[in-house]
């Protein structure tokens, strides 16, 4: 094979069909688009269009909602932590936090932190710092001789003046009322 013999594979390059070049070309006048209507126009977008009938995606009932203020935690079970310790991916003697759990491959992305759950058994003595933990997970770690530190604080949304918003103010007032009622009884 020589440089002057190099060719593309047959069929890999195809000439673009030129449309609108006279009736004898076979694709003249309307350029293969038929006559009139939305599909004959440039920039045509008719995905999901049902001829003016209410489209299916609009006829279907809408259910539920996505809470934009919800916190997203990465969840880690005690059993997975114990398995990582047994496999020598984690060192139980040091402090465990988000970074060490990421390095061990137990957490991939944690927007608001890690939540510790109690599924599985734990034998190692842990000193772990997490954003949230279930009561049973905390009890299991303390029973094994460890300690759980919870660092998460819920955001307080402020109004323009820098004070907590109306909803937070109402919640604080109702909490004070409940505490007063509990103290009275």
N, C-alpha and C positions, 0 to 999 in steps of 0.2 A: 504494500500500500504506500502510495506517495501523497504528498500534500495536495497535489492537484487532482487527486482521485477522491478526496474526502467529500462526501455528500450527506445530506440529512437522510434519515430513514424515510422510505417512501410513505407518503400520507401524513407525515408529521407537520408539514407546513401546507396550508391550504389557502388559496387566494380568496380574499374577501369578495363576496358577490356585490357588484355595484348595482344599485337599484335606481329606478327613475331615469333610465338612459334610452328611452324610446320603446315603442310597442314590440319591435322585433326581438328585443332582448328577453322577452318573457316576463320581465319584472319592471315594466314601464308604467306610466301614469300613476296608479295607486300604489305602486311598489310592493305588491304582494300583501297589502293590508286590507283588501276588500274595499267596501265603500262606506264612508261616513261613520259616525258613531264614536264612542269613547275609545275603542280599540284602534281606530285608525289615526288617533291623535298622538302627538309626541308627549312623553311624560305620562303615559297611560298607567294608571294604578287601579286595578279593579279586584284586588284580592279581597275576598269576603263579600263582594257586592252581589246582591241577589235580585237585581232588576228592580230595585225600589222597595221590595218586600223587606220587612224588618229582619235584619241579618241574625243568624243563629246565635252569635256571641252576645247580641243584645236581648234575645228572647230568653236566654237561660237565666234562672234566678241567681242572685248574688247572695252569698252567705259569708258571715264572719267578717273580720277586719284584721289588719296588722297594726299592732300598737307601736307607733314610732318612738314612744318614750320607754319601751321595755328594755331591760338590760339583757345583754347577750353574754352568757357565761359559757366557758368550755367546761364540760363536766368530766370529772375523773373519779373513778371508783377506787376504793381501798384495795380491792383485789388486784387491780392493774398495777398499783404502786408496789404491792408486795411482790408481784411477778417480776417487775422491773428490778427490784432489789435482789431477788433470787437470781436473775439473769445477769447481775453485776452491771446493769445500765445506770442504776442510781446508787448513791452512797448514802445510807441511812444515818450515818454518824453526823453528817453536816446538816446545815439548814436547807430545807426544801422550799423553793418558791417557784414562781412562774418560769423564770429562766432555766432553772435546773430541770423542770418538768418538760420544757420545750426541747432541751438538749437530749433528754432521754427518749423523746419521741412520743410522750404521753399526750401532749397538747400540740395542735398545729396552729390554730389562731384563736386568741382569746381577746375579744374587743374590750370587755369590761372585767376581765379576770377569770380566775378558775374557781369552780364550785366543787367542793369535796362531797362525794356521796358514799354511802355505807355498804354498797354491794360488795361482797367478798370478805375475806378475813385478813387481818393485819397482825403480824407477830413482831415486826420490827418496832423499835422505839424511835418515833419520828418527832422532829421539831419542824412543823410545816406552817408556812404563811400563805393563806389563800384569801380570795375576795369573799367567799361565802362557803358555808358548810352546813350539812344537815345535822340535827341534834344527835342522831344515832351514830353518825360518822365521828363526831367530836367525842362521844362516849367511848367508841371503840378504840380510838387513838389514845385517849387518856387511860383506858383499861390496860393497854399494852405498855403504858409508862411514858407516853409521848405528850406533846403539847400542840394545840392548834391555835393559831392567831388569825382572827378574821379582820381584814383591813377595809372592806367595802363600806362606803358611805353613800347613801342615795343622794343624787343631785337635788338641790333645792332650786327651783326655777324662780328667778327674780323678775319683778316688774321693772318699768323704766326708771323708777326712783331708786332701785337697788334693794327694795324691801321684798320679802317673800311674796309670791303671788296670792290672789284671793283664796285659791284652793288650799294652799299650805296654811294660810292664816286660819281658815275654817277648821282644818284638821287639828291644828294646834289648840284651838279653843275647845273643840270637842274632846280632845285628849285630856285637857285640864279639867273639864266638867266630869269626865269619867273618873279621873283620879280623886276629885273632890267627893264624888258619890261613894267611891270605894273606901275613902278615909272615914266618911260619916258612918258607914255600917260596921 
